[in-house]
């Protein structure tokens, strides 16, 4: 194929995508810290005064996902109400264990959700 145009996106620190990525990464880190064999598929969505965590996580210990997210929010400096996002932000978690069908595929040498 011959393309005449090229486009890409770049976002800076503080952009909601960056914040969400850092929270998802922190959930992964927390899971691997307590169970190195954890399987983590976590997505994070942020909007004004609301944060949503969703995905499938298989880990030997239960984790406080809201606490993990609040620590990242605090570490990033979102501590003032004027930001409309911070420590008082409502956090909803829709995380459950990985489905058995996916786990079977992964147990037999697959990767991720294949």
Secondary structure in CASP SS format (residue, H / E / C, confidence):
PFRMAT SS
TARGET T0000
AUTHOR 0000-0000-0000
METHOD secondary structure of the structure
MODEL  1
X C 1.00
X C 1.00
X C 1.00
X C 1.00
X C 1.00
X C 1.00
X C 1.00
X C 1.00
X C 1.00
X C 1.00
X C 1.00
X C 1.00
X C 1.00
X C 1.00
X C 1.00
X H 1.00
X H 1.00
X H 1.00
X H 1.00
X H 1.00
X H 1.00
X H 1.00
X H 1.00
X H 1.00
X H 1.00
X H 1.00
X H 1.00
X H 1.00
X H 1.00
X H 1.00
X H 1.00
X H 1.00
X H 1.00
X H 1.00
X C 1.00
X C 1.00
X C 1.00
X C 1.00
X E 1.00
X E 1.00
X E 1.00
X E 1.00
X E 1.00
X E 1.00
X E 1.00
X E 1.00
X E 1.00
X C 1.00
X C 1.00
X E 1.00
X E 1.00
X E 1.00
X E 1.00
X E 1.00
X E 1.00
X E 1.00
X E 1.00
X E 1.00
X C 1.00
X C 1.00
X C 1.00
X C 1.00
X C 1.00
X C 1.00
X H 1.00
X H 1.00
X H 1.00
X H 1.00
X H 1.00
X H 1.00
X H 1.00
X H 1.00
X H 1.00
X H 1.00
X H 1.00
X C 1.00
X C 1.00
X C 1.00
X C 1.00
X C 1.00
X H 1.00
X H 1.00
X H 1.00
X C 1.00
X C 1.00
X C 1.00
X C 1.00
X C 1.00
X C 1.00
X E 1.00
X E 1.00
X E 1.00
X E 1.00
X E 1.00
X E 1.00
X E 1.00
X C 1.00
X C 1.00
X C 1.00
X H 1.00
X H 1.00
X H 1.00
X H 1.00
X H 1.00
X H 1.00
X H 1.00
X H 1.00
X C 1.00
X C 1.00
X C 1.00
X C 1.00
X C 1.00
X C 1.00
X C 1.00
END
